[in-house]
Amino acid sequence: MYDTYEIAIMHGELLQLVWKDETNQHNISVLKPLDLQTCEGAEFLVARTDKGETLHLRLDHIHSCKTID
């Protein structure tokens, strides 16, 4: 999936992601990926919601990813 994130960032594509948050809740949302970052040994996808909120999602907490046309 890492390649999918990189390509979506480069092309400004939207992604539909399914992930678990810090409270162990499953989430599904269409997000605009902005960057990939590493912090304290963990990798994160930085993405923006349609409301302008910026999220930092741990890559190992993302369960599925689909490019939105």
Buried (B, 14 or more C-beta within 10 A) or exposed (E): EEEBBEEBBEEEBBBEBBBBEEEEEEBEBEBBBBEBEEEEEEBBBBBBEEEEEEBEBBBEBBEEBEEEE
